Amino acid sequence: MDSIESKKITAVIVTYNRHKLLERCIKAVLGQKNISCDVLIIDNGSTDGTADFIQNEYSGRREVLYINTGKNTGGAGGFYIGIREAVKLGYEYIWMMDDDVIPQETTLAMLFTADQRLDGRWGFLSSVAYWTDDSICRMNIQKRTIFRHIGPAAYQEELVPIKMCSFVSLLLKTSVVKEVGLPIREYFIWTDDYEYTGRISRRYPCYMIPGSKVCHSMQKNIRPNFAVDDKKRFGRYWYLYRNDVHCYRQYGLIGWSYIILKDFYTILNILINSKERKKDKIKVMIQGFLEGVRFNPRIEMMDKDGG
């Protein structure tokens, strides 16, 4: 088996108007110990000087590549483009993350230590995301089944079988991408990670690696909650409810049952805890759900030669 030093790896980092966070992320990726990793930055049309920052700091460095999409394609579109380009460029492994993720120095090496232990028999490997106060990042808790998140005891294990996870420090094989296709860019935001990792775990065993750790520098350590979220984020939730339906309906009757119960619980939460626009929020949920029933995006495949 090849040593980890000989593998061709790139980190796909999706960014949008957060070049200060991006700077920390890039430095952490390039500072990995005992393993080398290139960087492929997908900029969703930032207007905060991100392009100038990359030009000033990394111009001429072959290990840092930069693609500006020219518009905001959302996290889903950014990772779709990043994975597609990484495969075209001939990388064997793709390490995915947002711009507010700060890997530890050994994060990537620990993923490849697990790769060696598993003898390469895996579909994806996922790091554990901690928040800025060293507590588990609630937004990025992996799912042991498609319906149930892992429990606290899992963090004491070395390899934890999982079915779904976020794109926060996710390691993929190009060979697997060629087999299952690309993320669905039409999702735009939310659930694209669960759909994609769920698609992979239906074919391959997949794992969380507790020894591989990152810090996810979110503003707050909370999960999305439509009932109490800021009204400025109101419009985003339509994507969540549409995408959830499309994602879970692929699992048949049990998937439909799960999403209906989940949405019913959210409606109760809105009725009990929301202080304003309760009817409008429920209307967004219903509209998203109905669109999810009709939503049928095409999964785009890569040619076997990477094209």
C-alpha positions in Angstrom: 0.0 0.0 0.0 1.3 3.5 -0.8 2.5 5.7 2.1 0.4 8.7 3.0 3.2 11.0 1.7 2.8 9.7 -1.8 -0.9 10.2 -2.2 -2.2 13.1 -4.4 -4.6 15.0 -2.2 -6.4 18.4 -2.4 -8.5 20.2 0.1 -11.6 21.7 -1.5 -12.6 24.8 0.4 -15.8 26.6 -0.4 -15.9 30.3 0.6 -18.1 33.3 0.4 -17.3 36.7 1.8 -15.2 35.5 4.7 -11.6 35.9 3.6 -10.3 36.3 7.2 -11.7 32.9 8.1 -10.5 31.6 4.8 -6.9 32.7 5.5 -6.9 30.7 8.8 -8.3 27.7 7.0 -5.8 27.7 4.2 -2.8 28.1 6.6 -4.1 25.1 8.7 -4.5 22.9 5.6 -1.0 23.8 4.3 0.4 23.2 7.8 -0.6 19.5 8.0 2.1 17.3 9.5 3.4 14.1 7.9 1.3 14.5 4.8 1.2 17.0 1.9 -2.0 18.5 0.6 -2.9 21.0 -2.1 -5.7 23.5 -1.8 -8.5 24.2 -4.3 -10.5 27.2 -3.3 -14.0 27.7 -4.7 -15.1 31.3 -4.3 -18.8 31.8 -4.6 -18.4 35.3 -6.1 -17.2 37.0 -2.9 -17.2 40.8 -2.9 -15.1 41.3 0.3 -11.6 41.2 -1.4 -11.2 37.5 -1.3 -9.8 37.4 -4.9 -7.2 40.1 -4.1 -6.2 38.3 -0.9 -5.6 35.1 -2.8 -3.6 36.9 -5.5 -1.5 38.8 -3.0 -0.8 35.8 -0.7 -0.7 32.8 -2.9 0.1 34.0 -6.5 2.7 31.6 -8.0 2.2 28.8 -5.5 1.3 25.8 -7.5 -0.3 24.0 -4.6 -3.0 26.6 -4.2 -5.6 26.8 -6.9 -8.4 29.4 -7.0 -11.7 29.3 -8.9 -14.2 32.2 -8.8 -17.7 31.0 -9.8 -18.8 34.6 -10.5 -22.0 34.2 -8.5 -23.2 32.6 -5.3 -23.9 29.0 -6.1 -24.5 28.0 -2.5 -22.6 25.4 -0.6 -24.0 22.7 -2.8 -22.9 24.4 -6.0 -19.5 25.2 -4.6 -18.8 21.6 -3.5 -20.2 20.3 -6.8 -17.7 22.5 -8.7 -14.9 21.7 -6.3 -15.2 18.0 -6.5 -15.7 18.1 -10.3 -12.5 20.1 -10.8 -10.5 18.1 -8.4 -11.4 14.9 -10.3 -10.5 16.6 -13.6 -7.2 17.6 -12.2 -6.3 14.0 -11.4 -6.3 14.1 -7.6 -6.8 10.7 -5.9 -8.3 12.1 -2.7 -10.5 15.1 -1.9 -10.7 16.7 1.5 -13.8 18.8 1.8 -14.5 21.7 4.2 -16.1 25.2 4.6 -14.0 28.3 5.0 -14.6 28.5 8.7 -13.1 25.1 9.5 -9.7 25.0 11.2 -8.0 21.6 11.1 -5.5 20.5 13.7 -2.0 19.7 12.5 -2.7 16.0 12.5 -6.3 16.0 11.2 -5.5 14.7 7.7 -2.9 12.3 8.8 -5.3 10.7 11.3 -7.8 10.2 8.4 -5.1 8.3 6.5 -4.1 6.3 9.5 -7.7 5.1 9.5 -7.5 4.5 5.7 -4.5 2.2 6.4 -6.3 0.4 9.2 -9.3 -0.2 6.9 -7.0 -1.3 4.0 -8.8 1.3 1.8 -12.2 -0.3 2.2 -14.3 2.8 2.8 -16.5 5.3 0.9 -15.9 8.4 3.0 -14.1 9.3 6.3 -15.4 12.1 8.5 -13.5 14.1 11.2 -15.1 15.2 14.5 -16.0 18.9 14.5 -15.6 20.9 17.8 -16.8 24.4 18.4 -14.6 27.2 19.6 -15.1 26.3 23.3 -14.0 22.7 22.6 -17.5 21.3 22.9 -18.9 19.1 20.1 -20.2 21.2 17.2 -23.9 20.5 17.2 -24.3 21.3 13.5 -21.9 18.6 12.5 -22.8 15.5 14.6 -22.7 12.5 12.4 -25.6 10.1 11.8 -25.1 6.4 12.8 -28.3 5.6 10.8 -30.1 7.9 8.5 -32.5 8.8 11.3 -30.3 8.8 14.5 -27.2 10.8 15.4 -24.3 9.2 17.2 -24.2 9.3 20.9 -21.5 10.6 23.3 -19.9 7.1 23.7 -18.9 7.1 20.0 -16.2 9.7 20.6 -14.2 7.1 22.7 -14.0 4.7 19.8 -11.4 4.6 17.0 -13.6 3.9 14.1 -17.4 4.6 14.1 -19.6 3.3 11.3 -21.9 6.1 10.1 -24.4 6.7 7.3 -24.5 10.5 6.9 -22.4 13.5 7.9 -21.7 17.1 6.9 -19.0 18.3 4.5 -16.9 19.6 7.5 -13.6 17.7 7.0 -14.8 14.9 4.8 -12.4 12.7 2.9 -13.4 11.2 -0.4 -11.8 9.0 -3.0 -11.9 10.1 -6.6 -12.7 6.5 -7.5 -15.9 6.7 -5.4 -16.9 10.0 -6.9 -16.7 8.4 -10.4 -18.9 5.6 -9.1 -21.7 7.6 -7.3 -21.5 11.0 -9.2 -21.4 14.6 -7.9 -23.3 16.4 -5.2 -26.6 17.8 -6.4 -25.9 21.5 -7.0 -29.6 22.4 -7.3 -29.9 21.9 -3.5 -28.1 25.2 -3.2 -28.0 25.1 0.7 -28.8 22.5 3.3 -29.1 18.7 3.1 -26.8 18.4 0.1 -24.2 16.8 2.5 -26.7 14.3 3.9 -27.9 13.3 0.4 -24.4 12.9 -0.9 -22.9 11.0 2.0 -26.1 8.9 2.2 -25.7 8.1 -1.4 -22.1 6.9 -0.8 -22.9 4.9 2.4 -25.6 2.9 0.5 -22.7 1.4 -1.5 -19.7 1.5 0.8 -18.9 1.3 4.6 -18.2 4.8 5.9 -16.7 6.0 9.2 -16.2 8.8 11.6 -12.7 9.0 12.9 -12.7 10.5 16.5 -8.9 11.0 16.4 -9.2 13.4 13.5 -10.4 16.8 14.8 -11.2 20.2 13.5 -12.6 23.4 14.9 -15.7 24.8 13.2 -15.8 28.5 13.9 -19.5 29.1 13.7 -20.9 32.2 15.4 -23.1 30.0 17.6 -23.0 26.4 18.5 -26.6 25.6 17.6 -28.6 23.7 15.0 -31.0 25.5 12.7 -34.4 26.1 14.4 -37.0 27.7 12.2 -39.2 28.5 15.2 -36.7 30.9 16.7 -34.2 31.7 14.0 -33.4 35.3 12.9 -36.0 36.6 10.5 -33.1 37.5 8.1 -32.6 33.8 7.5 -36.3 33.2 6.8 -36.0 32.5 3.1 -33.3 29.8 3.5 -35.7 27.4 5.1 -37.6 26.7 1.9 -34.5 25.0 0.6 -34.2 22.9 3.8 -37.8 21.5 3.6 -37.6 20.9 -0.1 -34.2 19.2 0.0 -35.1 17.1 3.1 -38.1 15.6 1.2 -36.0 14.8 -1.9 -33.2 13.3 0.3 -35.3 11.1 2.5 -37.9 10.0 0.0 -35.1 7.9 -1.6 -35.4 5.6 1.4 -39.0 4.6 0.7 -41.8 4.3 3.2 -39.5 4.7 6.2 -38.0 7.8 4.7 -41.4 9.3 4.1 -42.5 8.5 7.6 -39.4 10.1 9.0 -39.7 13.4 7.1 -43.5 13.7 7.9 -42.9 13.2 11.6 -39.9 15.5 11.6 -42.0 18.3 9.8 -44.9 17.7 12.1 -42.7 18.2 15.1 -41.3 21.4 13.6 -44.8 22.8 13.1 -45.6 22.1 16.8 -42.3 23.8 17.7 -43.3 26.9 15.6 -46.8 27.0 17.2 -45.4 26.8 20.7 -42.2 28.8 20.5 -42.2 31.2 17.6 -43.0 34.8 18.6 -43.9 36.1 15.1 -45.0 35.1 11.6 -46.2 31.6 12.6 -48.5 31.2 9.7 -45.8 32.4 7.2 -43.3 29.9 8.6 -45.7 27.0 8.3 -46.5 28.2 4.8 -42.8 28.1 3.8 -42.6 24.6 5.2 -45.6 23.4 3.3 -44.4 25.0 0.1 -41.0 23.5 0.5 -42.5 20.1 1.2 -44.7 20.1 -1.9 -41.8 21.3 -4.1 -39.7 18.5 -2.6 -42.3 16.0 -3.8 -41.9 17.3 -7.4 -38.2 18.1 -7.2 -36.2 15.7 -9.4 -32.7 16.9 -10.1 -30.4 14.9 -12.2 -27.3 13.3 -10.6 -24.3 14.3 -12.7 -21.7 11.6 -13.3 -18.0 12.0 -14.1 -16.5 10.1 -17.0 -14.4 7.2 -15.9 -11.3 9.0 -17.2 -12.2 12.0 -15.0 -13.8 14.2 -17.7 
